Amino acid sequence: MNKISIHGEWSSKMAFILAATGSAVGLGNIWKFPYMAGQYGGGAFVIAYLLCIIILCLPVMMAEVMLGKRGRCSPINTMRNLVRETSQSKLWVLLGWSGALAGFLILSYYSVIAGWAMAYVPTLATGTFTEINNIPASEINDFVDSIFNSLIENPIELISWHTVFIIITMIMVAGGVKGGLEKAVNFMMPALFIVLLVLVGYAMSTPNFSEGFYFMFNFNFNDLLYLNCTETSCELSGEGLLAAMGQAFFSLSLGMGSIMVYGAYLPKDASVSKVTTAVVLADTLVAILAGLIIFPIVFSNGLEPGAGVGLVFKTLPIAFGQMPFGTLFGTLFFILLVLAALSSSISLVEPAVAWLIETGKFNRISASVTSGLLVWLAGLITVFSFNIWSEIKPLAGLNLFELLDYLTSNIMLPLGGLLIAIFVGWLMKKTVVAEELNSSIDSFIYYIWYFLLRYITPLGVGIVFLNAIGIFS
């Protein structure tokens, strides 16, 4: 096996931790996690999410990093190398293709949502939402809705912001591992945490911080499990648990090739267990802090925490428009969203860029331009799903954006994680796995991880995945 990637290596273990944390910390933490917690019972969802992280996702993340560290290529060629080494079926190469495809599809709509955040930065900075204070309370929601709807219903504006985001992403990726990816995360991650902590400090000063805290950690299991009870029966649904697992995989960038390709650039002497644990802790901390920023602001302004996708783009601007220094902190919040989105977007496209380079037909710049153009074109599907194609709902009443989100978050990512667990836990030699983890097969930590990966993770992911596709309904 090649022990040095042709694409280069991270300069240090900390560089990998920052990069992988940047991949994990994104819109999934700051935009998606809070509104999903609001929909599925607050603290009950948080507990389910944390259990999914510890029992299902951490073992898979270690396995995915280990695969990249062993294969030293793009996910596609890493799996091709490992299939040869383990003498397994060539069909396992599809796992690499699936990861790269998932990352590609996610970035295609992720960049559009990130474009919303970019559009809101100048909107907040110019004090647009402070006009809320000059209109009747009954008209506030209509005012905020009109701003949001005028954005998403305008395909030209959406395409413009989508284009800007893709261009910035590709410029960073074109710089290479050390010159582009590493430099980008070395700036963005400290900046992101500084803005995050400033906003947490502000949220703590709001009148209803304790109520937001209580909501985050209070357990409403009815909302999580969707118990539709009548006088004679209750309908038990796994929708909340599925959402928690899908969010955990989405948040940690598992099953989409990003973590595998970042593992390919990991220094040989790095401890996979230590660096992945650090990434998981940082990612989870950001998700929790994001909730502690958003919910106190929501409750302090008498707003609805379960507002869904519109929580960040429709509910919070009302609060920012009414609160002291709301223009400043609202602008900072959406800058935080943009930084988080960029740190993730570079990892979503890197598997495709790395594979194009490995074909021998592209250098990094041409591979970045090609990948960026294809992602941009695919992103038009999401752009148009909010306006000229909004009536197109090909499956289960979902528009094209919602279908892509469901397919990737709830199907492709958990399925990819399941296959990673099976391949590493059952098909690779234990001695090879231990070697890449820089561990002994006799160590207690290795034993616990291996047991979880072989038995608990596949069982848990498998049950929820089968529920997702309707086997148990």
C-alpha positions, -999 to 999 in steps of 0.1 A, spaced: 0 0 0 11 36 -7 20 53 26 21 88 12 -7 103 -8 2 119 -41 -19 148 -30 2 156 0 -3 153 38 -15 175 66 14 193 83 4 180 117 -23 161 136 -38 194 147 -42 203 110 -62 172 104 -83 179 135 -91 214 123 -98 202 88 -120 173 98 -138 195 124 -143 220 96 -158 192 75 -181 181 103 -190 216 115 -213 232 90 -249 241 83 -259 207 97 -248 220 132 -260 256 131 -289 256 106 -303 220 108 -296 207 143 -315 234 162 -347 233 140 -347 195 142 -344 196 180 -373 220 180 -394 196 160 -386 164 178 -388 171 215 -358 193 224 -337 174 250 -351 140 239 -338 146 204 -304 158 218 -301 126 239 -310 104 208 -285 124 188 -257 120 213 -263 83 216 -262 79 178 -229 99 179 -213 77 205 -226 42 196 -230 45 159 -210 73 144 -178 74 164 -169 38 155 -178 44 119 -158 76 118 -127 59 131 -132 31 105 -136 57 77 -105 76 87 -86 43 89 -97 33 54 -84 65 40 -51 62 60 -46 27 46 -56 35 10 -40 70 6 -62 79 -23 -96 93 -32 -124 72 -17 -129 54 -51 -93 44 -55 -89 37 -18 -116 11 -20 -101 -2 -52 -68 -7 -34 -83 -23 -3 -105 -46 -24 -73 -59 -40 -55 -62 -6 -84 -81 10 -93 -101 -21 -129 -91 -18 -155 -85 -45 -150 -56 -68 -185 -45 -59 -171 -30 -28 -155 -2 -49 -191 10 -52 -188 21 -16 -161 47 -27 -183 58 -56 -213 61 -33 -194 83 -9 -182 106 -36 -217 108 -52 -233 116 -18 -208 144 -12 -214 158 -47 -252 157 -42 -251 173 -8 -228 201 -20 -252 207 -49 -280 218 -25 -257 228 4 -242 256 -17 -277 270 -24 -286 271 13 -252 286 20 -261 312 -6 -292 321 15 -268 328 44 -245 349 22 -275 369 10 -287 376 45 -253 391 56 -258 424 37 -296 423 45 -289 422 83 -259 445 81 -280 473 64 -306 471 92 -334 459 70 -350 439 98 -350 468 122 -381 481 102 -400 455 122 -401 480 150 -421 504 128 -449 481 117 -479 466 135 -472 433 153 -498 415 131 -478 423 100 -443 413 113 -445 377 100 -457 388 66 -428 413 64 -402 387 73 -418 361 50 -418 386 21 -380 391 25 -373 353 26 -398 345 -2 -385 372 -24 -350 356 -21 -360 320 -28 -386 328 -54 -360 347 -75 -340 321 -94 -315 347 -107 -306 359 -72 -303 323 -59 -281 314 -89 -259 344 -82 -252 336 -46 -249 299 -54 -222 309 -80 -203 330 -56 -202 303 -30 -190 276 -55 -163 300 -68 -149 306 -33 -150 269 -25 -131 260 -56 -105 287 -51 -97 271 -17 -97 236 -30 -75 245 -60 -47 255 -36 -40 218 -26 -39 201 7 -14 224 25 -17 255 3 -55 255 1 -74 232 24 -52 236 54 -47 274 51 -85 278 47 -94 258 79 -65 274 99 -83 307 94 -119 297 93 -121 274 123 -107 299 149 -128 326 134 -159 304 136 -153 295 172 -147 332 181 -180 343 165 -198 313 181 -186 322 216 -195 359 212 -230 349 202 -233 324 231 -223 352 255 -250 374 240 -276 346 242 -268 343 279 -277 379 284 -312 375 270 -341 373 294 -351 337 285 -317 319 284 -328 295 311 -359 287 291 -338 280 260 -315 259 281 -344 239 296 -359 233 262 -325 219 249 -322 194 277 -359 187 287 -371 153 275 -403 153 255 -402 117 242 -437 119 227 -424 144 201 -393 122 195 -411 89 190 -442 105 174 -467 87 196 -501 94 179 -523 83 208 -560 78 209 -582 64 237 -575 29 226 -541 28 209 -508 46 202 -489 46 170 -451 43 175 -430 59 148 -392 58 143 -393 91 125 -376 111 153 -349 84 158 -343 82 121 -339 120 120 -315 119 149 -293 93 132 -295 110 98 -285 142 115 -256 126 133 -242 111 100 -249 143 82 -232 165 109 -201 143 110 -198 141 72 -198 103 75 -205 81 44 -198 109 19 -161 103 13 -150 135 30 -136 119 61 -121 91 41 -102 114 18 -90 136 47 -78 104 64 -57 97 33 -37 129 41 -32 119 78 4 115 90 13 79 95 21 82 132 -13 98 140 -36 81 165 -69 77 146 -88 72 179 -75 104 195 -80 127 164 -115 114 156 -126 117 192 -114 153 192 -133 160 160 -165 144 174 -163 164 206 -158 196 188 -186 190 163 -210 180 191 -200 211 211 -208 234 182 -242 218 177 -251 222 213 -238 258 215 -258 266 183 -289 255 201 -280 275 231 -276 306 209 -308 301 189 -334 289 215 -329 317 241 -333 343 214 -364 325 201 -380 323 235 -370 358 245 -390 371 216 -420 348 219 -413 329 187 -418 293 177 -389 269 183 -403 242 160 -404 264 130 -386 239 108 -364 250 79 -375 286 84 -362 288 120 -329 305 110 -341 324 79 -376 335 90 -379 333 128 -345 345 140 -345 377 119 -376 388 138 -356 386 170 -325 403 156 -347 431 143 -362 437 177 -333 432 201 -306 458 211 -276 455 189 -296 430 168 -281 443 135 -245 436 148 -253 402 162 -275 392 134 -248 400 109 -223 380 130 -247 350 131 -250 348 94 -212 353 89 -209 323 113 -232 303 90 -211 312 59 -178 302 76 -193 269 87 -207 262 52 -173 270 36 -154 248 59 -177 219 50 -180 226 13 -143 221 6 -144 186 21 -175 177 2 -159 183 -32 -124 171 -23 -132 133 -30 -142 142 -66 -112 165 -72 -88 139 -58 -103 112 -81 -101 134 -112 -64 141 -104 -57 103 -100 -70 96 -135 -39 114 -148 -60 137 -170 -63 166 -147 -41 188 -125 -56 202 -93 -68 235 -109 -85 218 -138 -100 192 -115 -113 219 -92 -129 239 -121 -145 207 -136 -159 196 -103 -171 231 -94 -189 234 -127 -207 201 -124 -217 209 -88 -229 243 -99 -251 227 -127 -265 201 -103 -273 229 -78 -297 244 -103 -321 216 -95 -323 229 -59 -325 265 -70 -355 258 -93 -372 236 -67 -380 267 -47 -396 286 -76 -402 275 -112 -402 238 -103 -418 242 -69 -449 222 -80 -427 192 -91 -430 167 -62 -419 133 -77 -421 112 -45 -441 113 -12 -450 150 -17 -413 161 -15 -400 187 -38 -366 181 -55 -346 198 -27 -364 178 0 -360 146 -19 -322 152 -23 -319 160 14 -339 129 24 -321 106 0 -286 117 11 -291 122 49 -314 93 56 -305 68 30 -270 72 14 -251 83 45 -264 57 69 -261 30 42 -225 41 35 -217 40 73 -233 5 75 -211 -8 46 -180 8 61 -187 -10 94 -191 -43 76 -160 -39 54 -137 -29 83 -153 -51 110 -157 -83 90 -136 -83 59 -103 -66 68 -77 -84 89 -77 -74 125 -39 -70 125 -41 -46 95 -69 -26 112 -49 -24 144 -18 -13 126 -35 16 109 -51 26 142 -17 25 159 -33 2 185 -29 -33 198 -56 -59 191 -53 -68 228 -60 -33 242 -93 -27 259 -102 4 239 -96 -15 206 -118 -44 218 -147 -20 227 -144 -2 194 -142 -34 174 -172 -49 192 -193 -18 185 -182 -17 149 -190 -53 142 -222 -58 161 -239 -27 176 -233 -2 148 -246 -24 120 -276 -35 140 -285 0 151 -280 15 116 -297 -14 99 -329 -12 120 -333 25 115 -324 23 79 -350 -4 73 -375 17 90 -365 46 67 -373 26 36 -406 14 51 -399 -22 60 -414 -18 95 -442 5 85 
